[in-house]
Amino acid sequence: MPPRTPKACRKRGCRNTTTDRSGYCDEHKGDGWQQYKPGQTRHQRGYGTVWDRRRMRILARDGGLCCEHRRQGVAVVAKHVDHIIPKSQGGTDDDGNLQSLCAACHRAKTAREGRSRGAG
């Protein structure tokens, strides 16, 4: 695979470039999560022990396969449990609002939701 093309760091005002998949240079790696409920633990954000049990139940319910790929007739292992309607848009932790996704589908869906939130 060819090396990644250097791109500008995603941190506003930074002049560094990076080839890291996160889009941040070494100096700002990890800054993307600082704006998401800063100062709160995963338990305070609602992703504690109860979520861990719910996540395992949803992965088992979906057979450990990515729901997005399964709709296309392809079997891909899922590691993530996603809110179909994001919590930020009023979604709940009900089983009917949760789906198993592979990392690539989860990343793409989260990015789409971020763009639509910014455009609205």
C-alpha positions as semicolon CSV with decimal commas, in nm:
position;residue;x (nm);y (nm);z (nm)
1;M;0,000;0,000;0,000
2;P;0,142;0,343;-0,086
3;P;0,222;0,584;0,196
4;R;-0,051;0,826;0,301
5;T;-0,040;1,179;0,161
6;P;0,030;1,438;0,432
7;K;-0,271;1,656;0,509
8;A;-0,319;1,967;0,723
9;C;-0,385;1,902;1,092
10;R;-0,755;1,927;1,184
11;K;-0,677;2,152;1,483
12;R;-0,783;2,505;1,397
13;G;-0,480;2,729;1,345
14;C;-0,224;2,446;1,341
15;R;0,021;2,462;1,050
16;N;0,152;2,105;1,093
17;T;0,075;1,823;0,855
18;T;0,001;1,462;0,936
19;T;-0,045;1,122;0,778
20;D;-0,227;0,990;1,086
21;R;-0,578;0,854;1,021
22;S;-0,722;1,074;1,298
23;G;-0,637;1,385;1,097
24;Y;-0,442;1,538;1,388
25;C;-0,065;1,596;1,407
26;D;0,138;1,440;1,690
27;E;0,099;1,758;1,897
28;H;-0,283;1,756;1,877
29;K;-0,362;1,385;1,858
30;G;-0,659;1,312;2,081
31;D;-0,790;1,672;2,078
32;G;-1,106;1,568;1,891
33;W;-1,251;1,402;2,203
34;Q;-1,181;1,700;2,429
35;Q;-1,491;1,880;2,304
36;Y;-1,719;1,581;2,374
37;K;-1,851;1,628;2,728
38;P;-1,513;1,732;2,871
39;G;-1,431;1,629;3,224
40;Q;-1,680;1,342;3,232
41;T;-1,595;0,975;3,267
42;R;-1,750;0,713;3,040
43;H;-1,985;0,623;3,324
44;Q;-2,101;0,986;3,357
45;R;-2,163;0,997;2,979
46;G;-2,384;0,687;3,008
47;Y;-2,140;0,420;2,888
48;G;-2,071;0,229;3,211
49;T;-2,141;-0,125;3,323
50;V;-2,508;-0,114;3,218
51;W;-2,403;-0,007;2,866
52;D;-2,143;-0,285;2,850
53;R;-2,414;-0,546;2,920
54;R;-2,654;-0,383;2,671
55;R;-2,378;-0,373;2,407
56;M;-2,306;-0,745;2,444
57;R;-2,680;-0,822;2,421
58;I;-2,716;-0,619;2,097
59;L;-2,408;-0,777;1,939
60;A;-2,551;-1,123;2,023
61;R;-2,897;-1,023;1,892
62;D;-2,745;-0,918;1,559
63;G;-2,533;-1,233;1,537
64;G;-2,210;-1,034;1,574
65;L;-2,253;-0,899;1,220
66;C;-2,263;-0,544;1,087
67;C;-2,625;-0,448;1,014
68;E;-2,523;-0,209;0,733
69;H;-2,324;-0,477;0,549
70;R;-2,590;-0,741;0,617
71;R;-2,845;-0,521;0,430
72;Q;-2,608;-0,546;0,132
73;G;-2,583;-0,923;0,165
74;V;-2,228;-0,921;0,302
75;A;-2,115;-1,072;0,634
76;V;-1,874;-0,845;0,824
77;V;-1,793;-0,878;1,195
78;A;-1,933;-0,595;1,410
79;K;-1,750;-0,458;1,714
80;H;-1,951;-0,139;1,771
81;V;-2,307;-0,077;1,889
82;D;-2,454;0,240;1,742
83;H;-2,759;0,453;1,821
84;I;-2,973;0,461;1,503
85;I;-3,112;0,797;1,616
86;P;-2,819;0,962;1,796
87;K;-2,862;1,050;2,162
88;S;-2,774;1,409;2,069
89;Q;-3,088;1,413;1,852
90;G;-3,318;1,259;2,112
91;G;-3,238;0,892;2,057
92;T;-3,258;0,650;2,347
93;D;-3,074;0,341;2,465
94;D;-3,376;0,120;2,384
95;D;-3,282;-0,199;2,200
96;G;-3,491;-0,088;1,901
97;N;-3,267;0,218;1,858
98;L;-2,942;0,019;1,866
99;Q;-2,761;-0,166;1,588
100;S;-2,434;-0,352;1,550
101;L;-2,184;-0,195;1,309
102;C;-1,830;-0,265;1,193
103;A;-1,572;0,005;1,265
104;A;-1,581;0,144;0,909
105;C;-1,962;0,176;0,900
106;H;-1,971;0,328;1,249
107;R;-1,704;0,585;1,154
108;A;-1,888;0,675;0,831
109;K;-2,227;0,708;1,004
110;T;-2,081;0,923;1,282
111;A;-1,915;1,147;1,023
112;R;-2,243;1,184;0,828
113;E;-2,426;1,277;1,148
114;G;-2,160;1,534;1,234
115;R;-2,187;1,695;0,891
116;S;-2,568;1,707;0,903
117;R;-2,560;1,860;1,252
118;G;-2,316;2,128;1,136
119;A;-2,522;2,207;0,825
120;G;-2,850;2,244;1,014
